């Protein structure tokens, strides 16, 4: 099996056995100044890796002509360097490059959304939601960027191995006809971005993906003490309404009125029943419905890729939550609602039950996946584990002196700056620290310690 970037974005990355972490412990919030300094240090190193043609090649341009560059572009924009000369050069390169792999194409779409996203200040100063603002800004986008976006979305839909996505032209060590949750994750992340910009895929296609995602999850798992999972325990419209009401109450309190925020928060959380949760995860390959069983793969030792693990559970939860955000208002949703919400709830239970910050050889891919599922679920914690504080502490402590993060392919004489996987891993680390994922529901305040979910 090929090494480097291919290996980073393939089976060994996604399906490695994960090391269990110790029990949750109370910890102080991350120092914002240290986080900002770490991001800037990483950005400086990342910029130094750009090639003369604008790409972030790292030696994989033939097989992944878009992937590393799209990932680096997304990272620089999310880190606040969207107007830099490096981003302009990278975009010029991406405009000249043909689509070839699902990962890179999904990341390209995400980067284009980020390019036209409103700043935090613009969001604060405007009453309209993020989706309204980013769509309005994209309407005024350069024609070339619009054309690139439309082409990328069309390519993703044409290269789907129905019902999901895999390596379109043969993947590393694979025949090319299989589909998996890792490729599908990046396809849905891209399509989620495109939908916010006004380019929504056909509802029928999305339901085909959703049907397979529900089949691909483990059918049973150990019981977990219930905890609130906003993306599963409430319709998105109800969460949006609560967030607006809370914002109004806070604005009123700032003007000297009565502070009604705490009672509102407590009432909101106590309105939900504690619903059963069983730890059910996903594997790299779907546990049901995959066209090719593991012994048919040309590569050996593939059986572990059909075993659930936290990395692919986080990826699969992102897929299901994005699908919920796109389909919740469609007519067939009613018959899917219960199963989808339970799938999300049980996926969160799996992460809590199998809590870890480690992935064999590829911790940063996993940690970025954990950031996504943390933001998308609306969970501050997974059964007591503060995913951002714990993951952020690990990332800050692992940054190299030159600003980069790890590699699974170290070389004896060059240090981390000379290793090919340092670019994607550094990007994943920065994206985690920057909380780069676009939320599908507003960030909710933590549940007051005096409140509790009702018992069912």
N, C-alpha and C positions, 0 to 999 in steps of 0.2 A: 504494500500500500504506500502511496506517495506520502512524503513527509511535509513539514512546513505548513503553509497556509491551507493546503488541501487537508492535511491532517487536523488542523485547528478547526475547520468547518465540516468535519465528517464524523464518521462513526466513533472513533476513539475519543473525540472531544465530548460527544453527547452521551455516551452510554457507559463511561467508566464507573466503576464502583466508587461510591462517595463515602468519605470518612465522617463518622458521627461526631458532632460537637458536644461539648459538655453542657450542663444545665444552664438555663438563662440566669443572668445576673444583672442587677441594676447597675447602670453606668451613666456617666454624665454625657450630655449631648456633645457631639463633635464640635471642636473649636472652628467656627466659620472662617476665621483668618487663616488657620492652618489648611483647611480644605481649599480655599481660594489660592493660597500659595502653592499647594501641591498641584492643582490643576494648571496653573500658569507655568510651573516648572515642566510638567508633562507636555504642555502645548509647545513650549520652546524646543524640547527635544523632538517632538513630532514634526515640527516645521523643518527641522534640520535634515529629515529623512526624505524630503520631497526631491524627486528627480528633475532634471532640466526640462523635461517635456510636460511637467505638471503632475505626473503620476506619483503614487507611492508604491513603487513596483515590488520591492523586497524579493525579487527573483521569480515572481509568479505571473508575470504579465500575459504569458501565452495561455495559461489555463484559467486565470482569474483576471481578465483585462480591466474589469470594473471594480470588483470587490474591495481590495485594499484602499483604492483611491476614494471610492464612495464612502467607505467607513471613516477614513481620515477627514474627508470633507464634512460629513455629518458631525464629527467630533469637534472640529474647529469651530463650526457655526454654533453648536450648542455650548461651547466654552466661551462664547462671546467674541469670536474672531471672524465673523461672517464677512466683514468688509476688508479683510486682509488680502495682501497680494497672493498669498499661498492659496487661499480659497478661490480667487479669480483664476489662477493658473490651473488648479485642479478641475474647476468647472469647464474650462476650455478643453482640457484633455477629455473629460467625460462626454462632452458634446461630439467629439470625433471618434468615439469608441462604440463598437457594436455590442449589443446585449448578448451574453453567452451563458450566464449562470443565474439561478434564482436568487442566491444571496446578494450578489452585487446589484441586481436590478431592483430588488426590494429596498436595499440601502440607498440607492440613487434616488428613488422616489421620496424616501424619508428625508434625504438631504435637501431636495428641492422644496419640500414643505418647510423645513427649518429655515431655509433661505428667505422665505416670505412670511415667516411667523412674526407676529407682533412682539415687541419687547415686553418685559415685565412692567415697565412704567406705562407703556401704552395700554396694557391690559388694566392696570390700576386706574388709569385716567378715563377709561371708556366703559360704559355700562353694558356694551354688547359682549357676548361670550367669545371665547377664543375662536371657535369654528367660524363665526360670522366675520370676524376680523381677518383671519388668515385667508378665507375665501375671497373677501373683497380685495385684499392685497394681491392675491394671485390673478385676479381678473386683469390687473394692470401689469402682469409679469411680461418679461421679454417674450416675443413670439417664439424665439428659439427654445426657451425654457418650457413653454407650454407644449411645443411640439415634442420635446424630449420626454416630458411627463406622459403625454398621450401614448407615445411609442412604447414606453416602458410598461405601462398598464396593459396595452394590447399584447405585448410580448408575453407578459406573465400569464394572461388568460389563454393564449394560444399554446403555451408550453406546459400547461397543467396536465399531469398524468391523472386523469379523472379517477377519483374525486379530489386528489390533493396534488402536492408538488414534490419533485425530487430533483435529481441531476438530469437536465434535459438531454444532454448529449453523452450520457455515460459518466458516472461519477467515479471517484477514486476507489478502485477495487470492486466496482459494482457494474452491473450490466446496463443500467440506465433506465430500466422500466419500473423500478421500485419508486415508492414515494415514502416520505418520512416526515416526522414532526418538526425537525430542525429547518429543513428547506421551507416547509409549509409556514412555519412561524415567520420567517422573513418575507415570504410572499404576502401574508396577511398584515404584517406591520406596514409594508409598502401600500397595500390596498386600503388600509385604514387611513394612511396619509392622503392617498388620492381621493378617498371619499370625502374627507374634510375639505378638499379643494374643489369638490363638485364632480368628481369622476367616480361614481359608484358602480361596481360590477353588477351583473345581473343577479337578482335575488335568488333565482333557481340555482345558480352556480354556488352561491354562498351556503345554501341549505344542503347541497351535496357534500360540501366540506364539513358542515356541522354534523350531519348524519354519521360520517366516518369518525369524527372526533369523539362522539359519544360511544361508538362501538370500540374505539381503540383504547379506552381507559380500562384499568383493572375493574373487574366486576365486584370484588369484595375486598375488605381490608379491616384492620383493627379499629375499634371504636376510639374516638378522641373526644375529650371534654369540649362541648360546644363553645365557640367564640364567634364574635360578630364579623362577618365578611360582607362589607357593604355591596360589592358588585353582585353578590348572590342573594343577599337577604332583603333587598329592596329594589323595586323598579327604578330604573335610572331617572325617570321623570319625578319620582317622589324625592330622590336624593337631591336633584336639581332644585326642586321647590324648597326643601328644607334649607339648602345652602343660601338661597336668595333671602328667605325669611331671616336667617341668622345674620346675614350681612346687613340687612335693614336694622335689626335689633342692635347690632354693634355700632352702626352709624348713629343711631338715636342716642345710645349711651355716651358716645363721644361728645355729643352736643349738650350733655348734661341731663339727659333723660334717665329714667329708671333702667338699670342693667337687667334685662330679661334674658340674657344669653344662657346662663347656667340652667335655669328651669327648662328652657327650650331644648337644650342638649340632652338633659336627663330624660325629658319626656320622649324625645325622639328615640333614644336607645331603649327605653323601657317599653316601647310600643312593639318591639319585636320578640317573638317567641324563640326560645333556645331550640333549634332544630338539630336532629341527629347528625353527626358527622362521622364518617368512616374514612380512614386514610387510604385513598385510591389514587394511584399515580398513573403516569404514562411512560412509555419507553421511547427509544429513538425511532424504531419501527412500530407501527400500530400492532396491538396485541391481537386484533381480529381484522380480517379483510385485506391484509397485504397480499399482493399477487405472487410474492416469491418468498417461500419459507427460508430460514437461515441456511439450511444445508444445500440450497441451490446457488448460493453466492459463490463466485470464484474465489473470494478471499476466505481464509480459514478463521476459526474462532469467532464467529459472528453471533453465536447464540446469546451472548450477554447484551446484545443490542435489542433484544426482545424482552428485557427485564426492566421494570419501572425503576426510575431513579429521579432524584430531585431536579437535576438539570433539565431533563426533558419534561418533567411535570410542570416546571415553571414555564417552559416554552409553550407547552400545550394549553396551559391555563390562559396565557396571553392570547392564543388563537381563539379560544372559546369566548373570552370576554370581548374581544374585538368583534367577533361574529354577533354576540348579543347586542352590542352597541349599534350594529348595522341593521339588525333584523327585528329588534324589539317592537317596532311600530308596523311590521308587516302582518298581513292577515293570518299566515300559518303559525305565527309565533305562539299562540295560545297553547297549542298541543305540545310545544317544545319546552315551554317555560319551566315547568317543574324539573324535568330531566337536566336541563342546562344549568339551572341554579344549583342543583344537587351536585352536578359534576364539578362546578367551580368550588363549592363548599368543601367537597371531599378532596379536591386537589389541594386546597389550603390546609386541610387536615393532614394530608400526606407530608407537606413541607414542614408542618409543625412537629409531626411524629418522627420524621427523619431529618430533623434540623441539622444543617451542616453549612459551613462556609468553604468547604474544600471540594474540589473536583480533581480527580487524578490527572495531573499534568496541565489542566486548563481551568484554573480557578476564576480567571477574569471573564471568560465567556459566561460561565455560570453566574457570577456575581452580577453581571449586566442583566442576565435573565431574571435574577432575583429582584433587581431594581425595577424592572418592567412589571413583574407580577405584583410587587408591593404597591406601585403607583396605580396599576390598573384595577386591582381589587379594592383599593382604598384602605388597606390594612396598615395600621401603624406597626403592628406586631403580629407575629404568628405564634399564638399561644405563649405569650410572654417574651418572645424574642424580638427585639427591636432590630429589624433587618437593616435599616440604614446605619444606625450607630455601630452595630457589630461588624457589618460588612465594611463600612467606612474606616473603622479603626484598623481592620486587617489590611485594607488597601494602603492607607497612609503609612503603615509600618513596613510595607513591602516595596515602596518606591526606591529605585536605585539612585545613587548620587547624581547620575547624569540626567535624571528626570523620567526615565523609562520604567516600565514594569515588565516583569518576568519573561521567560521563554522556556519552551519545553525542549529546545534544541541548543543548549549552550555550547559555545566554542571555547577552547582553552585559552587562546591568546587574544581574543577580541573583546571579551566582555559582552554585556548585554546589548550594547549599541550595535554590535556586529551580527546579532542573531536575527534571522528572518522573521520570526514570529513576534518580535518585540513591538512592531507597529500595531497589529490588531489588538494585542493584549493591552498595550498602553491606551488605545482608543477605548476599549471596554472599561478599563479602570476609570478613565476620565468621565465617560458617560454615566457610570454609576455615581461618582461624586457629584456630578452636575445635576443629578436627577433628571435625566434628559428625556424620559418618556413622556409623551403627550397623554394626559389623563383623559379618560372617557367619562369620569364622574368627578365632581368637585372634591377637593381634599376636605375631609371631615375632621372636626376636633375629636380628640380621644374621649372615650366613654368615661364619665366621672366615676371615681372609685366608689362612691356611695350608691351608684346605680347598678342594676344588673338586668340581664335578660330574663324575661319571664320563663318559667319552666313550662314545657309543653305538657 
